Amino acid sequence: MSVEIPEVLRPKMKGSTVLAKNLRALEKLQPHPTELAEKARQHAMELL
């Protein structure tokens, strides 16, 4: 799952507050398929 940080919150990403740290952590999340998404992809490929 990836999370897009709204522009209004970007200035709050600076500093060492809990909010800033959490926003930076959310921004670093990379998309990755879940087990259910992988099963759905495999099923869709079988239908082709």
N, CA, C and O atoms as a Tripos MOL2 file, in Angstrom:
@<TRIPOS>MOLECULE
protein
  192   191    48     0     0
PROTEIN
NO_CHARGES

@<TRIPOS>ATOM
      1 N           0.8520   -1.1650    0.0000 N.3       1 MET1
      2 CA          0.0000    0.0000    0.0000 C.3       1 MET1
      3 C           0.9000    1.2300    0.0000 C.2       1 MET1
      4 O           1.8730    1.3160    0.7490 O.2       1 MET1
      5 N           0.5560    2.1500   -0.8360 N.am      2 SER2
      6 CA          1.2850    3.4120   -0.8120 C.3       2 SER2
      7 C           0.3220    4.5180   -0.3880 C.2       2 SER2
      8 O          -0.8870    4.4290   -0.6030 O.2       2 SER2
      9 N           0.8730    5.5420    0.2070 N.am      3 VAL3
     10 CA          0.0590    6.6380    0.7270 C.3       3 VAL3
     11 C           0.5880    7.9400    0.1530 C.2       3 VAL3
     12 O           1.7810    8.2330    0.2350 O.2       3 VAL3
     13 N          -0.3240    8.7240   -0.4330 N.am      4 GLU4
     14 CA          0.0730   10.0380   -0.9380 C.3       4 GLU4
     15 C          -0.2130   11.0710    0.1410 C.2       4 GLU4
     16 O          -1.3380   11.1870    0.6260 O.2       4 GLU4
     17 N           0.8060   11.8080    0.5050 N.am      5 ILE5
     18 CA          0.6690   12.8320    1.5400 C.3       5 ILE5
     19 C           0.1070   14.0990    0.8930 C.2       5 ILE5
     20 O           0.6870   14.6070   -0.0660 O.2       5 ILE5
     21 N          -1.0220   14.6200    1.4070 N.am      6 PRO6
     22 CA         -1.5900   15.8550    0.8490 C.3       6 PRO6
     23 C          -0.6190   17.0290    0.9910 C.2       6 PRO6
     24 O           0.1410   17.1100    1.9550 O.2       6 PRO6
     25 N          -0.6590   17.9220    0.0240 N.am      7 GLU7
     26 CA          0.2370   19.0890    0.0250 C.3       7 GLU7
     27 C           0.1190   19.9070    1.3040 C.2       7 GLU7
     28 O           1.1130   20.4560    1.7790 O.2       7 GLU7
     29 N          -1.0690   19.9940    1.8610 N.am      8 VAL8
     30 CA         -1.2750   20.8020    3.0650 C.3       8 VAL8
     31 C          -0.4840   20.2380    4.2520 C.2       8 VAL8
     32 O          -0.1480   20.9820    5.1730 O.2       8 VAL8
     33 N          -0.1830   18.9380    4.2410 N.am      9 LEU9
     34 CA          0.5650   18.3280    5.3400 C.3       9 LEU9
     35 C           2.0730   18.2860    5.1040 C.2       9 LEU9
     36 O           2.8370   18.0200    6.0320 O.2       9 LEU9
     37 N           2.5030   18.5450    3.8820 N.am     10 ARG10
     38 CA          3.9410   18.4500    3.5660 C.3      10 ARG10
     39 C           4.8130   19.3430    4.4640 C.2      10 ARG10
     40 O           5.8740   18.8920    4.8970 O.2      10 ARG10
     41 N           4.4130   20.5860    4.7610 N.am     11 PRO11
     42 CA          5.2510   21.4100    5.6490 C.3      11 PRO11
     43 C           5.3960   20.8120    7.0540 C.2      11 PRO11
     44 O           6.3810   21.0810    7.7420 O.2      11 PRO11
     45 N           4.4330   20.0140    7.4750 N.am     12 LYS12
     46 CA          4.4680   19.4240    8.8100 C.3      12 LYS12
     47 C           5.3950   18.2110    8.8820 C.2      12 LYS12
     48 O           5.5810   17.6400    9.9570 O.2      12 LYS12
     49 N           5.9830   17.8080    7.7430 N.am     13 MET13
     50 CA          6.8680   16.6450    7.7100 C.3      13 MET13
     51 C           8.2660   16.9710    8.2320 C.2      13 MET13
     52 O           9.0710   16.0650    8.4520 O.2      13 MET13
     53 N           8.5550   18.2350    8.4270 N.am     14 LYS14
     54 CA          9.8710   18.6470    8.9110 C.3      14 LYS14
     55 C           9.8820   18.6220   10.4310 C.2      14 LYS14
     56 O           8.8630   18.8830   11.0700 O.2      14 LYS14
     57 N          11.0110   18.3160   10.9950 N.am     15 GLY15
     58 CA         11.1360   18.3320   12.4430 C.3      15 GLY15
     59 C          11.1340   16.9420   13.0410 C.2      15 GLY15
     60 O          11.2480   15.9400   12.3340 O.2      15 GLY15
     61 N          11.0030   16.8970   14.3610 N.am     16 SER16
     62 CA         11.0900   15.6210   15.0660 C.3      16 SER16
     63 C           9.8190   15.3050   15.8510 C.2      16 SER16
     64 O           9.8410   14.4820   16.7660 O.2      16 SER16
     65 N           8.7160   15.9560   15.4960 N.am     17 THR17
     66 CA          7.4630   15.6610   16.1880 C.3      17 THR17
     67 C           6.9660   14.2800   15.7780 C.2      17 THR17
     68 O           7.3980   13.7280   14.7670 O.2      17 THR17
     69 N           6.0680   13.7370   16.5640 N.am     18 VAL18
     70 CA          5.4830   12.4340   16.2440 C.3      18 VAL18
     71 C           4.7740   12.5040   14.8960 C.2      18 VAL18
     72 O           4.8840   11.5800   14.0900 O.2      18 VAL18
     73 N           4.0530   13.5860   14.6450 N.am     19 LEU19
     74 CA          3.3550   13.7500   13.3700 C.3      19 LEU19
     75 C           4.3420   13.7470   12.2110 C.2      19 LEU19
     76 O           4.1180   13.0680   11.2090 O.2      19 LEU19
     77 N           5.4240   14.4940   12.3340 N.am     20 ALA20
     78 CA          6.4260   14.5710   11.2670 C.3      20 ALA20
     79 C           7.0310   13.2010   10.9920 C.2      20 ALA20
     80 O           7.1790   12.8080    9.8340 O.2      20 ALA20
     81 N           7.3780   12.4810   12.0340 N.am     21 LYS21
     82 CA          7.9730   11.1490   11.8710 C.3      21 LYS21
     83 C           6.9900   10.1880   11.2100 C.2      21 LYS21
     84 O           7.3700    9.4140   10.3310 O.2      21 LYS21
     85 N           5.7380   10.2380   11.6290 N.am     22 ASN22
     86 CA          4.7330    9.3460   11.0440 C.3      22 ASN22
     87 C           4.4600    9.6820    9.5840 C.2      22 ASN22
     88 O           4.2990    8.7790    8.7630 O.2      22 ASN22
     89 N           4.4050   10.9610    9.2530 N.am     23 LEU23
     90 CA          4.1870   11.3510    7.8600 C.3      23 LEU23
     91 C           5.3430   10.8920    6.9770 C.2      23 LEU23
     92 O           5.1270   10.4270    5.8570 O.2      23 LEU23
     93 N           6.5590   11.0210    7.4740 N.am     24 ARG24
     94 CA          7.7220   10.5600    6.6950 C.3      24 ARG24
     95 C           7.6920    9.0440    6.5230 C.2      24 ARG24
     96 O           8.0380    8.5310    5.4580 O.2      24 ARG24
     97 N           7.2820    8.3320    7.5610 N.am     25 ALA25
     98 CA          7.1900    6.8700    7.4660 C.3      25 ALA25
     99 C           6.1250    6.4670    6.4500 C.2      25 ALA25
    100 O           6.3380    5.5480    5.6600 O.2      25 ALA25
    101 N           4.9850    7.1470    6.4650 N.am     26 LEU26
    102 CA          3.9230    6.8420    5.5000 C.3      26 LEU26
    103 C           4.3760    7.1070    4.0730 C.2      26 LEU26
    104 O           4.0400    6.3590    3.1560 O.2      26 LEU26
    105 N           5.1430    8.1780    3.8930 N.am     27 GLU27
    106 CA          5.6030    8.5360    2.5540 C.3      27 GLU27
    107 C           6.5480    7.4740    1.9860 C.2      27 GLU27
    108 O           6.6020    7.2780    0.7720 O.2      27 GLU27
    109 N           7.2870    6.7960    2.8510 N.am     28 LYS28
    110 CA          8.2660    5.8060    2.4020 C.3      28 LYS28
    111 C           7.6470    4.4500    2.0660 C.2      28 LYS28
    112 O           8.3220    3.5890    1.5030 O.2      28 LYS28
    113 N           6.3790    4.2510    2.4010 N.am     29 LEU29
    114 CA          5.7460    2.9640    2.1090 C.3      29 LEU29
    115 C           5.7580    2.6930    0.6140 C.2      29 LEU29
    116 O           5.4320    3.5650   -0.1910 O.2      29 LEU29
    117 N           6.1320    1.4880    0.2560 N.am     30 GLN30
    118 CA          6.1530    1.0720   -1.1440 C.3      30 GLN30
    119 C           4.9690    0.1440   -1.3990 C.2      30 GLN30
    120 O           4.6060   -0.6550   -0.5370 O.2      30 GLN30
    121 N           4.3680    0.2500   -2.5840 N.am     31 PRO31
    122 CA          3.2650   -0.6620   -2.8900 C.3      31 PRO31
    123 C           3.7800   -2.0940   -2.9850 C.2      31 PRO31
    124 O           4.8520   -2.3390   -3.5370 O.2      31 PRO31
    125 N           3.0270   -3.0190   -2.4550 N.am     32 HIS32
    126 CA          3.3580   -4.4280   -2.5980 C.3      32 HIS32
    127 C           2.0590   -5.2220   -2.6130 C.2      32 HIS32
    128 O           1.1300   -4.9200   -1.8630 O.2      32 HIS32
    129 N           1.9980   -6.2360   -3.4690 N.am     33 PRO33
    130 CA          0.7570   -6.9970   -3.5820 C.3      33 PRO33
    131 C           0.5040   -7.8420   -2.3340 C.2      33 PRO33
    132 O           1.4240   -8.4310   -1.7670 O.2      33 PRO33
    133 N          -0.7400   -7.8860   -1.9270 N.am     34 THR34
    134 CA         -1.1260   -8.7470   -0.8200 C.3      34 THR34
    135 C          -1.3740  -10.1450   -1.3610 C.2      34 THR34
    136 O          -1.4260  -10.3480   -2.5740 O.2      34 THR34
    137 N          -1.5230  -11.0920   -0.4770 N.am     35 GLU35
    138 CA         -1.7890  -12.4740   -0.8910 C.3      35 GLU35
    139 C          -3.0820  -12.5380   -1.7020 C.2      35 GLU35
    140 O          -3.1480  -13.2450   -2.7080 O.2      35 GLU35
    141 N          -4.1000  -11.8120   -1.2750 N.am     36 LEU36
    142 CA         -5.3710  -11.8060   -1.9920 C.3      36 LEU36
    143 C          -5.2180  -11.1930   -3.3780 C.2      36 LEU36
    144 O          -5.7960  -11.6950   -4.3420 O.2      36 LEU36
    145 N          -4.4550  -10.1240   -3.4900 N.am     37 ALA37
    146 CA         -4.2250   -9.4980   -4.7940 C.3      37 ALA37
    147 C          -3.4660  -10.4430   -5.7120 C.2      37 ALA37
    148 O          -3.7490  -10.5020   -6.9090 O.2      37 ALA37
    149 N          -2.5150  -11.1750   -5.1730 N.am     38 GLU38
    150 CA         -1.7540  -12.1350   -5.9780 C.3      38 GLU38
    151 C          -2.6570  -13.2630   -6.4700 C.2      38 GLU38
    152 O          -2.5400  -13.6860   -7.6200 O.2      38 GLU38
    153 N          -3.5490  -13.7520   -5.6240 N.am     39 LYS39
    154 CA         -4.4980  -14.7990   -6.0360 C.3      39 LYS39
    155 C          -5.4200  -14.2720   -7.1340 C.2      39 LYS39
    156 O          -5.7120  -14.9840   -8.0940 O.2      39 LYS39
    157 N          -5.8730  -13.0400   -6.9970 N.am     40 ALA40
    158 CA         -6.7450  -12.4410   -8.0100 C.3      40 ALA40
    159 C          -6.0080  -12.3030   -9.3360 C.2      40 ALA40
    160 O          -6.5820  -12.5510  -10.3960 O.2      40 ALA40
    161 N          -4.7350  -11.9060   -9.2800 N.am     41 ARG41
    162 CA         -3.9400  -11.7900  -10.5040 C.3      41 ARG41
    163 C          -3.7840  -13.1470  -11.1790 C.2      41 ARG41
    164 O          -3.9310  -13.2560  -12.3960 O.2      41 ARG41
    165 N          -3.4880  -14.1760  -10.3970 N.am     42 GLN42
    166 CA         -3.3330  -15.5190  -10.9530 C.3      42 GLN42
    167 C          -4.6330  -15.9980  -11.5850 C.2      42 GLN42
    168 O          -4.6220  -16.5810  -12.6690 O.2      42 GLN42
    169 N          -5.7450  -15.7550  -10.9140 N.am     43 HIS43
    170 CA         -7.0470  -16.1620  -11.4480 C.3      43 HIS43
    171 C          -7.3450  -15.4250  -12.7520 C.2      43 HIS43
    172 O          -7.8370  -16.0250  -13.7070 O.2      43 HIS43
    173 N          -7.0510  -14.1450  -12.7930 N.am     44 ALA44
    174 CA         -7.2840  -13.3640  -14.0100 C.3      44 ALA44
    175 C          -6.4240  -13.8830  -15.1550 C.2      44 ALA44
    176 O          -6.8850  -13.9420  -16.2950 O.2      44 ALA44
    177 N          -5.1830  -14.2580  -14.8670 N.am     45 MET45
    178 CA         -4.3030  -14.7880  -15.9070 C.3      45 MET45
    179 C          -4.8250  -16.1140  -16.4490 C.2      45 MET45
    180 O          -4.6740  -16.3990  -17.6370 O.2      45 MET45
    181 N          -5.4390  -16.9270  -15.5890 N.am     46 GLU46
    182 CA         -6.0130  -18.2000  -16.0220 C.3      46 GLU46
    183 C          -7.1850  -17.9840  -16.9710 C.2      46 GLU46
    184 O          -7.4390  -18.8080  -17.8480 O.2      46 GLU46
    185 N          -7.8920  -16.8840  -16.7960 N.am     47 LEU47
    186 CA         -9.0550  -16.6000  -17.6400 C.3      47 LEU47
    187 C          -8.6570  -16.1390  -19.0370 C.2      47 LEU47
    188 O          -9.4600  -16.2150  -19.9670 O.2      47 LEU47
    189 N          -7.4330  -15.6660  -19.1880 N.am     48 LEU48
    190 CA         -6.9750  -15.1940  -20.4940 C.3      48 LEU48
    191 C          -6.6290  -16.3350  -21.3240 C.2      48 LEU48
    192 O          -6.2170  -16.1610  -22.4710 O.2      48 LEU48
@<TRIPOS>BOND
     1     1     2 1
     2     2     3 1
     3     3     4 2
     4     3     5 am
     5     5     6 1
     6     6     7 1
     7     7     8 2
     8     7     9 am
     9     9    10 1
    10    10    11 1
    11    11    12 2
    12    11    13 am
    13    13    14 1
    14    14    15 1
    15    15    16 2
    16    15    17 am
    17    17    18 1
    18    18    19 1
    19    19    20 2
    20    19    21 am
    21    21    22 1
    22    22    23 1
    23    23    24 2
    24    23    25 am
    25    25    26 1
    26    26    27 1
    27    27    28 2
    28    27    29 am
    29    29    30 1
    30    30    31 1
    31    31    32 2
    32    31    33 am
    33    33    34 1
    34    34    35 1
    35    35    36 2
    36    35    37 am
    37    37    38 1
    38    38    39 1
    39    39    40 2
    40    39    41 am
    41    41    42 1
    42    42    43 1
    43    43    44 2
    44    43    45 am
    45    45    46 1
    46    46    47 1
    47    47    48 2
    48    47    49 am
    49    49    50 1
    50    50    51 1
    51    51    52 2
    52    51    53 am
    53    53    54 1
    54    54    55 1
    55    55    56 2
    56    55    57 am
    57    57    58 1
    58    58    59 1
    59    59    60 2
    60    59    61 am
    61    61    62 1
    62    62    63 1
    63    63    64 2
    64    63    65 am
    65    65    66 1
    66    66    67 1
    67    67    68 2
    68    67    69 am
    69    69    70 1
    70    70    71 1
    71    71    72 2
    72    71    73 am
    73    73    74 1
    74    74    75 1
    75    75    76 2
    76    75    77 am
    77    77    78 1
    78    78    79 1
    79    79    80 2
    80    79    81 am
    81    81    82 1
    82    82    83 1
    83    83    84 2
    84    83    85 am
    85    85    86 1
    86    86    87 1
    87    87    88 2
    88    87    89 am
    89    89    90 1
    90    90    91 1
    91    91    92 2
    92    91    93 am
    93    93    94 1
    94    94    95 1
    95    95    96 2
    96    95    97 am
    97    97    98 1
    98    98    99 1
    99    99   100 2
   100    99   101 am
   101   101   102 1
   102   102   103 1
   103   103   104 2
   104   103   105 am
   105   105   106 1
   106   106   107 1
   107   107   108 2
   108   107   109 am
   109   109   110 1
   110   110   111 1
   111   111   112 2
   112   111   113 am
   113   113   114 1
   114   114   115 1
   115   115   116 2
   116   115   117 am
   117   117   118 1
   118   118   119 1
   119   119   120 2
   120   119   121 am
   121   121   122 1
   122   122   123 1
   123   123   124 2
   124   123   125 am
   125   125   126 1
   126   126   127 1
   127   127   128 2
   128   127   129 am
   129   129   130 1
   130   130   131 1
   131   131   132 2
   132   131   133 am
   133   133   134 1
   134   134   135 1
   135   135   136 2
   136   135   137 am
   137   137   138 1
   138   138   139 1
   139   139   140 2
   140   139   141 am
   141   141   142 1
   142   142   143 1
   143   143   144 2
   144   143   145 am
   145   145   146 1
   146   146   147 1
   147   147   148 2
   148   147   149 am
   149   149   150 1
   150   150   151 1
   151   151   152 2
   152   151   153 am
   153   153   154 1
   154   154   155 1
   155   155   156 2
   156   155   157 am
   157   157   158 1
   158   158   159 1
   159   159   160 2
   160   159   161 am
   161   161   162 1
   162   162   163 1
   163   163   164 2
   164   163   165 am
   165   165   166 1
   166   166   167 1
   167   167   168 2
   168   167   169 am
   169   169   170 1
   170   170   171 1
   171   171   172 2
   172   171   173 am
   173   173   174 1
   174   174   175 1
   175   175   176 2
   176   175   177 am
   177   177   178 1
   178   178   179 1
   179   179   180 2
   180   179   181 am
   181   181   182 1
   182   182   183 1
   183   183   184 2
   184   183   185 am
   185   185   186 1
   186   186   187 1
   187   187   188 2
   188   187   189 am
   189   189   190 1
   190   190   191 1
   191   191   192 2
@<TRIPOS>SUBSTRUCTURE
     1 MET1         2 RESIDUE 1 A MET
     2 SER2         6 RESIDUE 1 A SER
     3 VAL3        10 RESIDUE 1 A VAL
     4 GLU4        14 RESIDUE 1 A GLU
     5 ILE5        18 RESIDUE 1 A ILE
     6 PRO6        22 RESIDUE 1 A PRO
     7 GLU7        26 RESIDUE 1 A GLU
     8 VAL8        30 RESIDUE 1 A VAL
     9 LEU9        34 RESIDUE 1 A LEU
    10 ARG10       38 RESIDUE 1 A ARG
    11 PRO11       42 RESIDUE 1 A PRO
    12 LYS12       46 RESIDUE 1 A LYS
    13 MET13       50 RESIDUE 1 A MET
    14 LYS14       54 RESIDUE 1 A LYS
    15 GLY15       58 RESIDUE 1 A GLY
    16 SER16       62 RESIDUE 1 A SER
    17 THR17       66 RESIDUE 1 A THR
    18 VAL18       70 RESIDUE 1 A VAL
    19 LEU19       74 RESIDUE 1 A LEU
    20 ALA20       78 RESIDUE 1 A ALA
    21 LYS21       82 RESIDUE 1 A LYS
    22 ASN22       86 RESIDUE 1 A ASN
    23 LEU23       90 RESIDUE 1 A LEU
    24 ARG24       94 RESIDUE 1 A ARG
    25 ALA25       98 RESIDUE 1 A ALA
    26 LEU26      102 RESIDUE 1 A LEU
    27 GLU27      106 RESIDUE 1 A GLU
    28 LYS28      110 RESIDUE 1 A LYS
    29 LEU29      114 RESIDUE 1 A LEU
    30 GLN30      118 RESIDUE 1 A GLN
    31 PRO31      122 RESIDUE 1 A PRO
    32 HIS32      126 RESIDUE 1 A HIS
    33 PRO33      130 RESIDUE 1 A PRO
    34 THR34      134 RESIDUE 1 A THR
    35 GLU35      138 RESIDUE 1 A GLU
    36 LEU36      142 RESIDUE 1 A LEU
    37 ALA37      146 RESIDUE 1 A ALA
    38 GLU38      150 RESIDUE 1 A GLU
    39 LYS39      154 RESIDUE 1 A LYS
    40 ALA40      158 RESIDUE 1 A ALA
    41 ARG41      162 RESIDUE 1 A ARG
    42 GLN42      166 RESIDUE 1 A GLN
    43 HIS43      170 RESIDUE 1 A HIS
    44 ALA44      174 RESIDUE 1 A ALA
    45 MET45      178 RESIDUE 1 A MET
    46 GLU46      182 RESIDUE 1 A GLU
    47 LEU47      186 RESIDUE 1 A LEU
    48 LEU48      190 RESIDUE 1 A LEU
